[in-house]
């Protein structure tokens, strides 16, 4: 998948978008600032606007397959 292309999954409503390293760093920095300041974090992924509450649970997940590995930074909260 090339930069800027998005992939949609049908399970509930999963949205995934590939960002450039610069864009990812900006979003990650804004998220870290919101966490440090105890504030809600707003982000747009593809065309979806999302508001993450300040009490969201954050975890880091590592997935390892035969041919590839990935690290996912996950942010979860109750609706």
TACORKA-V236716 format. One record per run of one state. SS is the DSSP state (A for helix, B for strand, O for the rest). FROM is the first residue (numbers start at 1). TO is the last residue. If there is no record, write none. Layout:
BEGIN
ss = {SS & SS}
from = {FROM & FROM}
to = {TO & TO}
END
This chain:
BEGIN
ss = {O & B & O & B & O & A & O & B & O & B & O & B & O & B & O}
from = {1 & 6 & 9 & 15 & 18 & 21 & 37 & 41 & 46 & 48 & 53 & 57 & 65 & 69 & 77}
to = {5 & 8 & 14 & 17 & 20 & 36 & 40 & 45 & 47 & 52 & 56 & 64 & 68 & 76 & 79}
END
